[in-house]
């Protein structure tokens, strides 16, 4: 190609690029770029960030950038490899062998090996408040620096979910031991994630910086899995507990991203041309428990009447400004891999049937004690339910307590082995659980239902479902369990709560996945 | 004097033990279970029991109290159930921020209240007096959190002069420190100033009528000297008492302001600890605040002897 010719081609290409960028400005802007600081308004203090001992949820959101697990969930809530490259299961389902990624480093510079995996899980089994989720582990063997083998006491589908859960984030053996010996606690979180902690001023801010030795996985980014590219130089988490002030901080540009936008604020923020509001169907749900030991809620007809007297759309509008998703099943809509057509069937308001059922239950208008809390969402739900049920002649007496006292009253069975004194108890923001067993068994089994409801058929079904390995078969069993719950109504799942984040429009590449999981890899700033 | 201080300190010990017993007992009888808060709603009875044993909550309340007291007497307030950090460390880290806020608010209230109270008293019945009284009444009526929101709206949202929230230590620069602390200190200080101004006015109104003030005037002393040197110095005892009480109140009631302005002080630590039933932190913070409060009262009492030489302690 002659010199003159190449100049002509260059000029043509240049003009073409100008035309393209003029017609499609977003295309030019959509290129991720490195640099900048993302300031995040955290809705509460992160009090602890030790995966071994902490159950602090705000801390978990920060930890998600710092630590990694052997397996991770993609955006469709399927398990994908993360620190493990692959795993093999023995024929009897009792032995899992994980081949680990090579060349992965911790933030302190040490190499990630099988010893760290063994150490992490053995520590969890000793000190973790959630150790029962891993109780099936019998022992762990290091086969070589990149291979680790778990031997289980009993086979079942829950082990892999436990390996991917947030408390199973891998910590370096040597560093963790040193910190525990020196301080008795983890003050300096060290993981393998794309961001590392540069500064932690308790109650003020947590400053994360890009981990330069991080090597992303080759698979495309999806949810918590796949490629994690840290474009941002820094992510600064700033606790702003007061909702109004957190929203104002975003509007004023004092922070770039806020979590947990109250539904009533979302409308106002969305009108701001500089702010993007992302509302996604959440994986949290709200429910009403019934006490099966007290009349009249011990009667199935009474429970059915209450379930059919509620207009769930109206409740959604009153409590969540219509941003929730009406769903009467324990499996939220985003968890599509576990939902069957049966799960879409719920309660339809039916005033005529409610009348007949109330007669059948012998209900004479006596007051039902409804245990609830003074937190704003509880308040909205409780008051709307009280008003709705009143229209059907069902009288609720609200017993409003501060949230810790409400929790103690609601779970009095598990905490003190006593029967509750309430007829109905409200549960909100029941968080995402990856496996249906974590709700169907732990909420409905007769050994766990907080209102002492008991059904031998239901118990047998959920006990079987937790031992079956075959996923389609488990789906079928949980569809049956859902039908049983709709018929017997030991509790009413009211709806899936919305999950709303908001951010300045200069923040790009945002994935809003789940309440407990900030994803700030793949995010960049356009400034 | 020394005997008096010793007696007061012995009294302080009694108050301190009484508070420790009341707080410890109250917390154990208030509904709420730290194990449920830590483990979440799906915890099994077995898990809850294991955690309670680990946290030492299964023993009798007197046994728990005895163990806690033994540790406290050795300077150990225990470990936070939530953060796993020593309570002393948590308090010492946050106390300076609450003290800074309380001190700045007190200075603001003094700077505004004393001159206003004095002017209102000296010019009793004039438009100045009426004006100050009305403003002071408004200040007493308005809760500090409402004033805080109004100040935020005016200075942070509309005028954008001061930051909405947050805290920066004075080591980042005194001006930066002041920028962040001005609004919370004003929200407190203005409300306190209203009460203090009214107290100053009442104390001064009584004093300016007395013979020694008339004598001072008749000697031909300048009005400023009469008011500030003779009258005000004799009206100081009730004012100092109120300032002392206010400082104590500020320390104990910074909760709302710290929450609104995101100041990581002792107040916000206490609120979070109560919500999470973090017993060691609640006990430690309340014991610390009670100690500060009683010491402050002692200092106020001792200052009377300095302000009025006729007062003797023995």
Interface residues (C-beta under 8 A of the other chain):
Chain A: X44 X45 X47 X48 X50 X53 X54 X55 X56 X129 X130 X132 X184 X185 X202 X203 X204 X238 X239 X240 X241 X242 X245 X248 X249 X252 X254 X401 X402 X403 X404 X405 X407 X408 X409 X410 X411 X413 X414 X415 X417 X427 X430 X431 X438 X442 X443 X448
Chain B: X30 X31 X32 X33 X35 X36 X37 X38 X39 X40 X41 X42 X43 X44 X45 X46 X47 X48 X51 X80 X82 X83 X84 X85 X93 X94 X152 X156 X157 X160 X163 X164 X165 X166 X167 X259 X260 X261 X262 X264 X268 X269 X272 X275 X276 X277
